[in-house]
Amino acid sequence: MTGWASFREEGPTSRGSSLNLRVANRKGRSIWLYPRKATLGDYELRVYSAGGWNRLATSAPFKVVASEVRLTVDESKVAPGYLIHVRWAGLDSPEKDDWIGLFPKGGKDGSRVLFRATGGSASGDLSFTIPPATAAGEYEFRLYAHNSWRLVATSSPFQIISKPDQRK
């Protein structure tokens, strides 16, 4: 069967905004990626025929709730060559290919400095050594799901400083 799916506010009509879902195929299984601009509330998934609005199926209603995932760092300042510890907790559906990366604060995905896989734990901690050539500035860690660019959580920002004696 070919067709498309829509993530919509619960209700009998097709009015209102539609948030189309993307499907990512990971090793023979499909993962429905949650639309980031959806607000909290009651939704349903609707499946339509290809190229039209003929509704083929509607899911039972479900709630979109606030994420409880937390990502924290143990330092407010760190120098290149030093360790920083990152902790995460509350990951609902952990996978071995979830990953945490270091980024300049607010930087694009391509600005990633380094990353490591979480190993599939709902909570845990990793230690990162800041690469020696990392420029001073404000940075953040980000947790992404399933070897993708689907952002799950972002740490509070911290400073990478040029000299270790500035850590105080």
N, C-alpha and C positions, 0 to 999 in steps of 0.2 A: 504494500500500500504506500502511495506517495501522498504527501500533504504537508501541512504546516500546523504549528501550535501557537496558541496565544495565552498569555498569562494575564488574566483580567480580574477586575474587582467582581466579587460575587454578585449575581443578580440575574433575572430572567431575560434581559435584553442584551443586545450587542452594542449598546451605546456606551459612550465613555472611552477613555484612552485604552489602547491595547499596547502591551509590552511584549513584543515577540521574543521567543526564546531561541537561544542558540543551542545546538547539540554538538557536543564534543565526543568523538569516538575514542575511547581509551581501551586498547587491547580487547576489542570485540564487544565492548559494552558502551551504552550511550549514557552520557551525563548531561542532565539539563542544567544549564547555567542560569542562576537567578538574575533577573534584571536588576541592576544596581539602583535604578531610579524609582523602583517601586516603594511606596510608603507602607508603613505597618498597617495591618488590617486583614480583612477576610478576602480571599481570592479563590479562583478556580482555574483549572487548566482546560482549555477548549481545543479540540483537534478539528481542523477543517480540511476539506478536499483540496487537492492541488489547484491553484489558480482561481479559487473562489471562496465564497462565504457559506458554503453548504456544511453545516456543523455535523460532524460524524460522531463525536463523543464529548462528554463533559465530565470532569472529575468531581469527586465529592469536595465540598468546600474545605479549605485549610487556611490557617493563619500564618501570616508573615510576622515574626516577632523580632525584637532587637537581639543582636548577637551578644553573646556573653564571652566571646573570645578576648583574651587579654594578652598583650605583648609588652614586656617591660625590659628595661636595661638597668644595670647596677651602677652605672657611672653617669655623671652629668658632663664630665670632661675626660677625654682620653687622648693620648699622643700616639702617632704612628709607631708601630712596633710593639705596642702594649695590648694586653687582652681586655676585652669587654665581654660581659656575660649577659646573655639574652634569655629570658624566660617566657614561655607561653603557657596558657591554660584555657580550658573551656572549649577546645576544638571538638565540635559535634561529630564529624565524620572523618577522623584522621586517616590519612593514606601515607604509605611509605615515601611517596614522592612529593609530599607537601614540602615547602622550602621557605627559608628565611634569607632575605638579602639586605645588604647595606646600600643605602641610597643617599645622595644629597637631599636635604629636606625639600619636599615638593618636586623633586626631580622626576623626569620621565623614566619609563621602564628601562630604556636603553642606557640610563646613567648608572646602572648597578655597578657597584665597586667589587663586591664578592657575594657569595651565597653558599648555603649548606642545606642539605635535606634534613628534615626533622626525624625521619625514620619511622613515621607512622604512629607516634604517640599523641594522645589527646592533650597531654601537658608534658613539659620537660624544660631542659635548659641546654644551651649550646654556648661554647666559648669561641670568640672570633678574635684573631690577631689583626689589628688594623694594618693594612699594607704600608710599608715604609714611604711610598711615594704619594700617599693620600694627602690631598690639599687640605689645609685648615679650613674649617667652616662648620655649618650646622648640618647634621645628618640625622637619619632615622632608619630603623629597621622595619621591614615589611614582611608579613607572613602571607604566602600565596598557596593556593590549593592545587593539588594534583598535577604538578609539573606544568602549570599553566600560568597565565598572567591574571588569574582571578584573585583579586586582593581580598584577604580575609581580615587582617588587622594591621595597624601601624603603631609603632612605639611612640612615646613622647620624644621630642627632639633632644639631641645632645650635641656637645661641641667636640670636634676633633681639633686639637691644638697643635701648634708647631713645636713646642718645647715641653718636655716632661715636667719641668718645675712650674708650669702654669696650671697644673692639675688642682691646686689648692683653692 
